Amino acid sequence: MFKKIAAAATLVIASSSAFAQQAPQFYVGAEASSTKLDGAGREGGFGGFVGYKFNQTVAIEAGYNRLADGDVDVDGHNVNVKFNQTSISVIGTLPLSSGFNLFGRLGYNEIKVKGSYMGVSASEKLDDGVVYGVGLGYAFSPAISGRLEVSKPISEMTKVTAGVAFHF
């Protein structure tokens, strides 16, 4: 009798891990953002990301975001300024009920600023270091999910994003 129970338990464990392995692994997505730099106003932006889910709770993700794009008056000259972010992060996810999840982000990012005036442009690294954030996700289906997130790319900057991801 013990052997039958052990065999049944082994089959249940093996089948549940087989189902867990069938979950989508790679994903790509797009997001819209609102970024606030201390001492300045909010700027709208956009970005994209790619990721790999190791399991239901851990993923790695790389992203690129245009944090801000606007014109600034510098000594009476109109200069176009763009802030860009590249990042790589580990994403930890806590599944909740009904398709919802909470997630946290911890990683490395680099912020570059690019200015252009009359066809001449220059780019410079503004800052790099730790990026962290928290968010709420929702799975609309096994292949499509949405997310809202608040993150800190640098200490003087707060970014709020809304995004959609496609899993395959």
C-alpha positions as CSV (number, residue, x, y, z in Angstrom):
1,M,0.0,0.0,0.0
2,F,2.8,2.4,0.9
3,K,4.4,1.8,-2.5
4,K,1.2,2.7,-4.3
5,I,0.8,5.9,-2.3
6,A,4.5,6.8,-3.0
7,A,4.1,6.1,-6.7
8,A,0.9,8.2,-6.9
9,A,2.6,11.1,-5.0
10,T,5.6,10.9,-7.4
11,L,3.2,11.0,-10.4
12,V,1.4,14.1,-8.9
13,I,4.6,15.9,-8.3
14,A,6.0,15.0,-11.7
15,S,2.9,16.1,-13.5
16,S,2.6,19.4,-11.6
17,S,6.2,20.3,-12.4
18,A,5.6,19.3,-16.0
19,F,2.7,21.8,-16.1
20,A,4.9,24.4,-14.5
21,Q,7.5,24.0,-17.2
22,Q,4.8,24.6,-19.9
23,A,4.5,28.2,-18.8
24,P,5.7,30.9,-21.3
25,Q,9.4,31.6,-20.9
26,F,10.4,34.5,-23.1
27,Y,8.4,37.7,-23.3
28,V,8.6,41.1,-25.0
29,G,6.7,44.3,-24.2
30,A,6.2,48.0,-24.6
31,E,5.4,50.6,-22.0
32,A,4.4,54.3,-21.6
33,S,6.0,56.3,-18.8
34,S,5.8,59.5,-16.8
35,T,9.2,60.5,-15.4
36,K,9.8,63.2,-12.7
37,L,13.2,64.6,-12.1
38,D,13.5,66.4,-8.7
39,G,13.2,70.1,-9.3
40,A,11.6,69.7,-12.7
41,G,8.2,68.8,-14.2
42,R,6.9,65.5,-15.4
43,E,7.8,64.2,-18.9
44,G,6.1,61.5,-20.9
45,G,8.1,58.7,-22.4
46,F,8.0,55.2,-23.9
47,G,10.1,52.1,-24.0
48,G,10.4,48.4,-24.7
49,F,11.7,45.4,-22.8
50,V,12.6,41.7,-23.3
51,G,12.8,39.1,-20.6
52,Y,13.1,35.5,-19.7
53,K,11.1,33.8,-16.9
54,F,13.2,31.1,-15.2
55,N,10.1,30.1,-13.3
56,Q,6.8,31.6,-11.9
57,T,8.7,33.8,-9.5
58,V,12.0,34.9,-11.0
59,A,12.8,36.5,-14.4
60,I,15.6,38.6,-15.9
61,E,14.7,41.6,-18.0
62,A,16.5,44.1,-20.3
63,G,14.9,47.4,-21.3
64,Y,15.3,50.6,-23.1
65,N,13.3,53.8,-22.3
66,R,13.1,57.3,-23.7
67,L,12.4,59.0,-20.3
68,A,12.0,62.5,-21.7
69,D,12.3,64.4,-24.9
70,G,11.8,68.2,-24.9
71,D,13.2,71.6,-25.7
72,V,15.2,73.6,-23.2
73,D,16.3,77.2,-23.4
74,V,20.1,77.4,-22.9
75,D,21.4,81.0,-23.0
76,G,18.7,82.0,-25.4
77,H,19.1,79.0,-27.7
78,N,16.5,76.3,-28.1
79,V,18.2,72.9,-27.4
80,N,16.4,69.6,-27.9
81,V,17.3,67.3,-25.0
82,K,16.5,63.6,-24.7
83,F,17.0,61.3,-21.6
84,N,17.5,57.6,-22.4
85,Q,17.7,54.7,-20.0
86,T,19.1,51.2,-20.6
87,S,18.7,48.6,-17.9
88,I,19.1,45.0,-16.9
89,S,17.1,43.7,-13.9
90,V,16.1,40.7,-11.9
91,I,12.3,40.6,-11.4
92,G,10.9,38.8,-8.4
93,T,7.2,38.0,-8.6
94,L,4.7,37.1,-5.9
95,P,1.6,35.5,-7.6
96,L,-1.7,36.5,-6.0
97,S,-5.2,35.3,-6.9
98,S,-7.3,35.8,-10.1
99,G,-4.3,36.5,-12.4
100,F,-2.8,39.3,-10.3
101,N,0.8,39.5,-9.0
102,L,3.1,41.8,-7.2
103,F,6.6,42.2,-8.4
104,G,9.9,43.9,-7.5
105,R,12.8,45.0,-9.6
106,L,16.4,45.2,-8.7
107,G,19.1,45.8,-11.3
108,Y,21.6,48.1,-13.0
109,N,20.8,51.0,-15.4
110,E,22.5,53.8,-17.2
111,I,20.9,57.2,-18.0
112,K,22.3,59.1,-21.0
113,V,21.3,62.7,-22.0
114,K,21.6,63.8,-25.6
115,G,21.3,67.4,-26.7
116,S,21.0,68.7,-30.2
117,Y,21.2,72.2,-31.6
118,M,21.1,73.2,-35.2
119,G,22.1,69.8,-36.4
120,V,24.9,69.3,-34.0
121,S,24.4,66.8,-31.2
122,A,26.3,65.6,-28.1
123,S,25.6,62.7,-25.8
124,E,26.9,62.1,-22.3
125,K,26.3,59.6,-19.5
126,L,24.2,61.4,-16.8
127,D,24.3,58.6,-14.2
128,D,24.5,54.8,-13.7
129,G,23.8,52.5,-10.9
130,V,21.1,50.6,-9.1
131,V,17.5,50.7,-10.4
132,Y,14.7,49.4,-8.2
133,G,11.0,49.4,-8.3
134,V,7.7,47.7,-7.4
135,G,4.6,47.0,-9.4
136,L,1.3,45.2,-9.9
137,G,0.8,42.8,-12.8
138,Y,-2.3,41.2,-14.3
139,A,-2.4,38.2,-16.7
140,F,-5.2,38.8,-19.3
141,S,-4.4,35.4,-20.8
142,P,-1.4,33.0,-20.7
143,A,0.1,35.0,-23.6
144,I,-0.7,38.6,-22.7
145,S,-0.1,40.5,-19.4
146,G,-0.2,44.1,-18.2
147,R,1.7,45.9,-15.5
148,L,1.9,49.1,-13.6
149,E,5.2,50.0,-11.9
150,V,6.9,52.7,-9.9
151,S,10.7,52.7,-10.1
152,K,13.8,54.8,-9.2
153,P,16.3,54.8,-12.1
154,I,18.5,57.3,-10.1
155,S,17.9,58.9,-6.7
156,E,16.6,62.2,-8.2
157,M,14.2,60.5,-10.6
158,T,10.9,58.6,-10.2
159,K,9.4,56.8,-13.2
160,V,5.8,55.5,-13.3
161,T,5.0,53.1,-16.2
162,A,2.1,51.2,-17.7
163,G,3.0,48.3,-20.0
164,V,1.9,45.2,-21.8
165,A,3.9,42.1,-22.4
166,F,3.5,39.2,-24.9
167,H,4.7,35.8,-23.7
168,F,5.8,33.0,-25.9
